[in-house]
Amino acid sequence: MARQSDLAQKRRSRGHTQETLAHRLEVDVSTVARWERGASTPTPRMREALARELGLSLDQLAGLLPHPAAARDRRRGGPD
């Protein structure tokens, strides 16, 4: 669970609300919320844009995101 809150914390530290980040990335605010909850992960193309907005390298961003299989399990209600 710490990884999702780390992503939200980084977003806030850059002065973004979920709404402003969603607007900058041209995605719905619910998409940003799902990334932060770990319910889904950004596509590779979106990861590049997200990393830029948050001032991170792709490797640093990857450290804040759940593994894609973990996100799939959460959507299905499986183990964390």
C-alpha positions as CSV (number, residue, x, y, z in Angstrom):
1,M,0.0,0.0,0.0
2,A,2.9,2.4,0.6
3,R,3.7,2.6,-3.1
4,Q,0.4,4.1,-4.0
5,S,0.6,6.7,-1.3
6,D,4.2,7.5,-2.4
7,L,2.8,8.3,-5.9
8,A,0.2,10.6,-4.4
9,Q,2.8,12.2,-2.1
10,K,5.1,12.8,-5.1
11,R,2.1,14.3,-7.0
12,R,1.3,16.6,-4.1
13,S,5.0,17.6,-3.7
14,R,5.0,18.8,-7.3
15,G,1.9,21.0,-6.6
16,H,-0.6,18.9,-8.4
17,T,-4.0,17.8,-7.4
18,Q,-5.4,14.7,-9.0
19,E,-7.4,17.0,-11.2
20,T,-4.5,19.2,-12.4
21,L,-2.3,16.2,-13.1
22,A,-5.1,14.5,-15.0
23,H,-5.6,17.7,-17.1
24,R,-1.9,17.9,-17.8
25,L,-1.8,14.3,-18.9
26,E,-5.1,14.5,-20.8
27,V,-6.7,11.6,-18.8
28,D,-9.7,11.4,-16.6
29,V,-9.2,12.1,-12.9
30,S,-10.4,8.6,-12.1
31,T,-7.4,7.3,-14.0
32,V,-5.0,9.1,-11.7
33,A,-6.9,7.9,-8.7
34,R,-6.7,4.3,-10.0
35,W,-2.9,4.6,-10.4
36,E,-2.6,6.0,-6.9
37,R,-4.7,3.2,-5.5
38,G,-2.8,0.6,-7.4
39,A,-5.9,-0.6,-9.2
40,S,-4.2,0.0,-12.6
41,T,-0.9,1.1,-14.0
42,P,-0.1,3.6,-16.7
43,T,0.7,2.5,-20.2
44,P,4.4,2.7,-21.2
45,R,3.6,5.9,-23.2
46,M,1.7,7.4,-20.3
47,R,4.5,6.5,-17.9
48,E,6.9,8.7,-19.9
49,A,4.5,11.7,-19.6
50,L,3.8,11.0,-15.9
51,A,7.5,10.7,-15.1
52,R,8.1,14.1,-16.8
53,E,5.2,15.8,-14.9
54,L,6.5,14.4,-11.6
55,G,10.2,15.2,-12.3
56,L,11.2,11.5,-12.1
57,S,13.2,9.1,-14.2
58,L,11.3,6.1,-15.6
59,D,13.1,3.9,-13.0
60,Q,12.1,6.2,-10.2
61,L,8.5,6.2,-11.3
62,A,8.6,2.4,-11.6
63,G,9.5,2.3,-7.9
64,L,6.3,4.2,-7.1
65,L,4.0,1.9,-9.1
66,P,2.8,-1.6,-8.3
67,H,3.8,-4.4,-10.5
68,P,1.3,-4.9,-13.3
69,A,0.3,-8.3,-12.0
70,A,-0.4,-6.9,-8.6
71,A,-2.7,-4.3,-10.2
72,R,-4.5,-7.1,-12.1
73,D,-5.0,-9.0,-8.8
74,R,-6.4,-5.9,-7.1
75,R,-9.0,-5.4,-9.9
76,R,-10.0,-9.1,-9.6
77,G,-10.1,-8.9,-5.8
78,G,-7.1,-11.3,-5.5
79,P,-4.2,-11.2,-3.1
80,D,-2.1,-8.1,-2.6
